[in-house]
Amino acid sequence: MGGIVLVVVVVAVIVIAVRKRQAAASPYAVARPSPGLGTDVQRSPLEDKLDDWVAADLIGADQADAVLAYELEHAPVRSSRVPLVAEAVGYIGSGLVLAAAALLVGNRWESMSTPGRIASLAVPTIVAGVAGWWTGRSEEPALQRLGSVLWLMAVVGVAGLAGEVWVDAIHDGDPPDHHAALFIGSITLAAAAPAWWIRRVELQQLGFFAATIATVLGVIDTIAASQGRNISPLAAGYVLAVLGVLWLAASLVDRLPPALLANLLGSALILVSAQFVRVDNDHAGLWLGLLASIALMAVGVARYQLEVLLVGTVGLFQWTPQIALFYLEDTLGTEVTLFVIGTLLIVLAGVFTRLYPRVVARRRGRTSPAHEGGSEKPRGRPEGGARPSPGPAARPSPTASAR
């Protein structure tokens, strides 16, 4: 499981780098104001207005693109007044201060009373939340990023505070074996969900995602406890797989921004869930991982989502050797099994090599309709598209009309 998570992180870095290079190569990204880390590029009122004009057949799609390109080229670029190096050093210094404070409180934790422990967690949590709200409202990108970090720290503080209340305030240091995950997860989710709703950036979605997983696992744990048993990895794996599918589906229909991180989190959770299933059932876990990987690749190709395709490919390279070793090693021997695995990986590499350029090209909107065997709608146009532009020759100019 750790290997999948590590590779997914690498995939995330690669996809983000590819996205940045694509944006840099686009004529519309030359002078587009930077929205700051974690903020999706929002459509401008001009883009919406041009779409309306094209839909009303007042101008053609090419003319709308030319107007938008001109306006973006001459738009002022908002740059950060805080150097990136200074921002990084500031985060490092803040981390050291927080580490010192944690050690100071940790060394005295056992001797502190329950109200003192709650206060030591509540005060910095409130300070982080208020400071995050204040700094996040600034137009300075560095302060926006700081506000996002502070709000994530506040969510972590809420989780720690809920855990302390559960252990010491409610159960006087002797908590039960069950129900803790539901209590802590639901309280954390109550803080993380509004934070993401207000500020829909990567760090807030990450907190929302973690709190959702904790809450869902807490519900399963509570149900299992009501039946007098512990939560099984098999049940946890299947529920996490469903949660991953729902997370990815919500992202694909534009209900869970930022979409890039949501696609990665949902896809990765689906793959990780198969590892949980395999703890109780090797056959179910192996085939769930393989089928999930194939499904993710299919979704990535069908929806032109590069990150989903990459995560599915990672899963396919992860699960195919495991299945071959599990089913073939005792029958064919280690040498033949390794040969089969190597052949399969080469085939998979060839398949990915054919799929990758197609998905990248379709994401950029540069694939011709003839190549795909279908029609291609202009990007950024309303559903239903615009009628073909009559062109300058088919529409009389205002001067000609006056004559």
HELIX and SHEET records of a PDB file:
HELIX    1   1 GLY A    2  ALA A   25  1                                  24    
HELIX    2   2 PRO A   27  ALA A   29  5                                   3    
HELIX    3   3 PRO A   45  ALA A   55  1                                  11    
HELIX    4   4 ALA A   61  GLU A   73  1                                  13    
HELIX    5   5 LEU A   84  ASN A  107  1                                  24    
HELIX    6   6 THR A  114  GLY A  136  1                                  23    
HELIX    7   7 PRO A  141  GLU A  164  1                                  24    
HELIX    8   8 VAL A  165  ILE A  170  3                                   6    
HELIX    9   9 ALA A  180  ILE A  198  1                                  19    
HELIX   10  10 GLU A  202  SER A  226  1                                  25    
HELIX   11  11 PRO A  233  LEU A  252  1                                  20    
HELIX   12  12 ALA A  259  ASP A  280  1                                  22    
HELIX   13  13 ASP A  282  ARG A  303  1                                  22    
HELIX   14  14 LEU A  306  LEU A  332  1                                  27    
HELIX   15  15 THR A  334  ARG A  364  1                                  31    
HELIX   16  16 PRO A  369  GLU A  372  1                                   4    
HELIX   17  17 GLY A  391  ALA A  394  1                                   4    
HELIX   18  18 PRO A  398  ALA A  402  1                                   5    
END                                                                             
